[in-house]
Amino acid sequence: MPLDDSTGSVPLHSEEDIVASRQKVRVLTQQLKFSLVDQTKMITAASELSRNTLVHGGGGTMRWEVLDDGVRRGLRLHFEDQGPGIRDTRLAMTDGWTSGSGMGLGLPGSKRLVHEFELQSTPGAGTRVSITRWK
């Protein structure tokens, strides 16, 4: 079943955009017939990463792509900003570490909710986090 919007993007420049990103991920995971648990995991990860993009990256974009490798289907999300970047990505992936006033669960917590996680960041040039969950 092809989806009407197998690729696209949502801007992340306000709290309303974070809500819109969660709603989009909910619709996509429902269309892909993810279980309720898998929908919740992907929506939670998207919410955390959308907030990181806005708060720490100064805003950016969430892009999505529906994947089909012939055996299984999945959803890949990319969160991109041109913010200050992350100086030490290894440290940022440590449970409990936070660059702000948060609980330090965003990046490592998001990683635990998905099947594939990729973090690329260049200080002074921005950050890109890509996550994938397969059905």
ZIDAPE-V578173 format. One line per field, one symbol per residue. psi: psi as a letter, one per 20 degrees, with the letter a starting at -180 (. if undefined). A space follows every 10 residues. Layout:
psi->???
This chain:
psi->oqqhmiqaqp qnjrhhhggh gghghggghg hikqrhghgg ghggghgghg ggggghijrc qpqqppqojh hrqrppppop rkbirpgnhg ghjppipqic jaikifghgh hiirhppppp popiirqppp qppq.
